[in-house]
């Protein structure tokens, strides 16, 4: 039977250390209220290393939030009273931000304004920007704006992005979904993609989605290139 030891959150007033435990058998950090689920879950789930268990299976097999090996396996929640934040951030940044509690950021070694890799149970991955907010529920993530990629109550895997990014001026895309489009329509769709996504968050393998005249299109980034002072940087899937 798994036993747990308390974990200090560093903020006793807002997040008392008794809220968290670390499993002595598998070292994951979870909320104290979920101790019984971790020990006696009907699915028999117990944390294993990445080599032993598929990441998406971990999302499917648990109904509670936890942190393991610096990765958050958490749930999307709505952030209450976010109106005062909207005026200080550009629309592009508003779309990219994910709020997390200060404790969750600390336990996952993620700093404010770091890029994070977000993966869902369907295997889709994309980048977002981590931001701290004391009102974000523990072990969860809160988009500033609602979006189809991050529906409330969905399960996500989040970890700090350690790869290379370029300020992309040229992006090669593979269309995954949507009506076959002409070159003229494609240029309109790509222009909309540029308005929706910050070019610095584009990386190979990422899936981008946008709508055009009530039709949804999705693309996978194959190549991203930037030219700075005649020095070309590029990244390819």
C-alpha positions in Angstrom: 0.0 0.0 0.0 1.3 3.4 -1.0 2.1 5.8 1.8 2.7 9.5 1.5 4.7 12.3 3.2 3.6 16.0 3.3 5.1 18.4 0.7 5.6 22.0 1.6 4.1 24.4 -0.9 6.1 27.4 0.3 2.9 29.4 1.1 1.3 28.2 4.3 -1.5 30.8 4.3 -2.8 30.1 0.8 -1.7 26.5 0.2 -0.9 24.7 3.5 1.6 21.9 3.2 -1.1 19.4 4.4 -2.7 19.8 1.0 0.0 17.8 -0.7 1.7 14.5 -0.3 4.5 12.6 -2.1 4.0 8.9 -2.6 6.9 7.1 -1.0 6.6 4.2 -3.5 6.5 6.1 -6.8 7.5 9.7 -5.8 4.6 11.5 -7.5 3.1 14.6 -5.8 -0.6 14.7 -5.5 -3.3 16.4 -3.4 -4.0 14.8 0.0 -7.7 14.4 -0.9 -6.7 12.0 -3.8 -4.6 9.7 -1.6 -7.2 7.0 -1.6 -7.6 7.2 -5.4 -3.9 6.7 -5.9 -3.8 3.7 -3.5 -7.0 2.0 -4.3 -8.0 3.2 -7.8 -10.2 0.7 -9.6 -7.9 0.8 -12.7 -5.0 -0.3 -10.6 -2.9 2.6 -11.8 0.4 3.3 -10.2 2.9 5.7 -11.6 5.6 4.1 -13.8 8.5 5.6 -15.8 8.0 6.9 -19.3 9.6 3.7 -20.7 7.0 1.6 -19.1 3.7 3.5 -19.6 2.4 5.5 -22.6 1.9 9.1 -21.7 -1.7 9.2 -23.1 -2.5 6.1 -21.1 -1.6 7.9 -17.9 -4.2 10.6 -18.8 -6.8 8.0 -19.5 -6.1 5.9 -16.4 -6.4 8.6 -13.8 -9.2 10.9 -12.7 -7.0 13.0 -10.3 -4.2 15.5 -10.8 -0.6 14.8 -10.0 3.0 15.8 -10.8 5.6 13.2 -11.8 9.2 13.7 -13.0 8.6 17.4 -13.4 5.5 16.8 -15.6 2.0 17.9 -14.6 -0.9 15.5 -15.4 -3.7 18.0 -14.7 -7.2 19.2 -15.6 -8.3 22.4 -17.4 -10.3 24.7 -15.1 -11.8 28.1 -15.7 -10.1 31.1 -14.1 -12.5 33.2 -12.2 -12.4 37.0 -12.3 -10.0 37.4 -15.2 -11.4 40.6 -16.6 -8.8 42.8 -15.0 -6.1 40.9 -16.8 -7.3 41.3 -20.4 -6.4 45.0 -20.8 -2.7 44.5 -20.0 -2.1 41.7 -22.5 -2.2 41.6 -26.3 -4.8 39.4 -28.0 -2.1 37.1 -29.3 -0.6 36.7 -25.8 -4.1 36.2 -24.3 -4.6 33.2 -26.6 -1.3 31.6 -25.6 -1.3 32.0 -21.8 -1.9 29.2 -19.4 -2.3 30.2 -15.8 -0.9 27.8 -13.1 -0.6 28.1 -9.4 2.8 29.3 -8.0 3.2 25.9 -6.3 2.5 24.0 -9.5 5.1 26.1 -11.4 7.7 25.5 -8.7 7.1 21.7 -8.6 7.4 21.4 -12.4 10.4 23.6 -12.7 8.5 26.0 -15.0 9.1 29.8 -14.7 6.7 32.6 -15.6 6.8 33.2 -19.4 8.4 29.8 -20.1 7.0 27.9 -23.1 5.3 24.6 -22.1 4.4 21.6 -24.2 0.8 20.7 -23.8 -0.5 17.2 -24.8 -4.0 15.9 -24.6 -5.4 12.4 -24.3 -5.9 12.3 -28.1 -2.1 12.7 -28.6 -2.3 16.3 -29.9 0.5 18.6 -28.8 1.0 22.4 -28.9 2.9 25.2 -27.2 1.6 27.6 -24.6 3.1 30.3 -22.3 3.1 29.6 -18.6 1.9 32.4 -16.3 1.4 32.5 -12.5 -1.9 33.3 -10.8 -2.7 32.7 -7.1 -6.3 32.0 -8.0 -5.5 29.1 -10.3 -6.6 25.9 -8.6 -3.8 23.6 -7.5 -2.5 21.0 -10.0 -4.6 22.5 -12.8 -4.2 24.9 -15.7 -6.4 27.8 -16.6 -6.5 29.3 -20.1 -7.1 33.1 -20.0 -9.5 32.7 -23.0 -11.6 29.6 -23.7 -10.6 27.6 -26.8 -11.5 24.4 -28.6 -8.1 22.9 -27.9 -8.5 23.3 -24.1 -12.1 22.4 -23.1 -12.9 22.8 -19.4 -12.5 19.5 -17.4 -10.3 17.9 -20.1 -7.1 16.2 -19.0 -3.7 17.4 -20.1 0.0 16.6 -19.7 2.2 19.7 -19.3 6.0 20.1 -19.1 8.6 22.8 -19.8 9.6 23.1 -23.5 13.3 22.5 -23.9 13.5 22.5 -27.7 14.5 25.2 -30.1 12.2 28.0 -31.3 12.7 30.5 -34.1 10.8 33.7 -34.8 9.3 32.2 -37.9 8.9 34.3 -41.0 8.4 31.3 -43.2 6.4 28.2 -42.1 5.7 25.1 -44.2 2.5 23.4 -43.3 0.8 20.0 -44.0 -3.0 20.3 -44.1 -4.6 17.7 -41.9 -8.3 18.6 -42.0 -10.7 20.8 -43.9 -11.8 21.3 -47.5 -9.2 21.3 -50.2 -8.3 24.9 -50.7 -6.9 27.0 -53.6 -3.8 29.1 -53.4 -5.9 32.2 -53.0 -7.9 30.7 -50.1 -4.8 29.2 -48.6 -3.2 32.7 -48.4 -6.2 34.0 -46.5 -6.1 31.0 -44.1 -2.4 31.4 -43.5 -2.9 35.1 -42.8 -5.5 34.2 -40.2 -3.2 31.7 -38.7 -0.6 34.4 -38.3 -3.1 36.6 -36.4 -4.1 33.8 -34.1 -0.7 32.3 -33.3 2.4 34.1 -32.2 5.2 33.1 -34.6 7.6 32.5 -31.8 5.4 29.6 -30.5 5.5 27.7 -33.8 7.6 24.5 -33.7 7.7 21.4 -35.9 5.1 18.8 -35.2 2.7 21.4 -33.7 -0.9 21.4 -34.9 -2.5 24.7 -35.7 -6.2 25.2 -36.1 -8.3 28.1 -37.4 -11.7 28.8 -39.0 -12.5 30.4 -42.3 -16.1 31.1 -43.3 -17.4 28.5 -40.8 -15.0 25.8 -42.0 -12.3 24.5 -39.6 -8.8 23.8 -41.0 -6.0 22.1 -39.2 -2.3 22.0 -40.2 0.9 20.4 -38.9 4.0 22.5 -38.9 6.7 20.7 -41.0 9.3 23.5 -41.2 9.9 26.9 -39.7 12.5 29.4 -40.8 13.7 32.9 -39.8 16.2 35.2 -41.3 18.0 37.5 -38.8 20.9 39.6 -39.9 21.4 37.4 -43.0 21.9 34.4 -40.6 19.2 31.8 -41.3 17.8 29.7 -38.5 15.5 26.8 -39.3 13.9 23.9 -37.6 12.4 20.9 -39.3 10.1 18.1 -38.0 
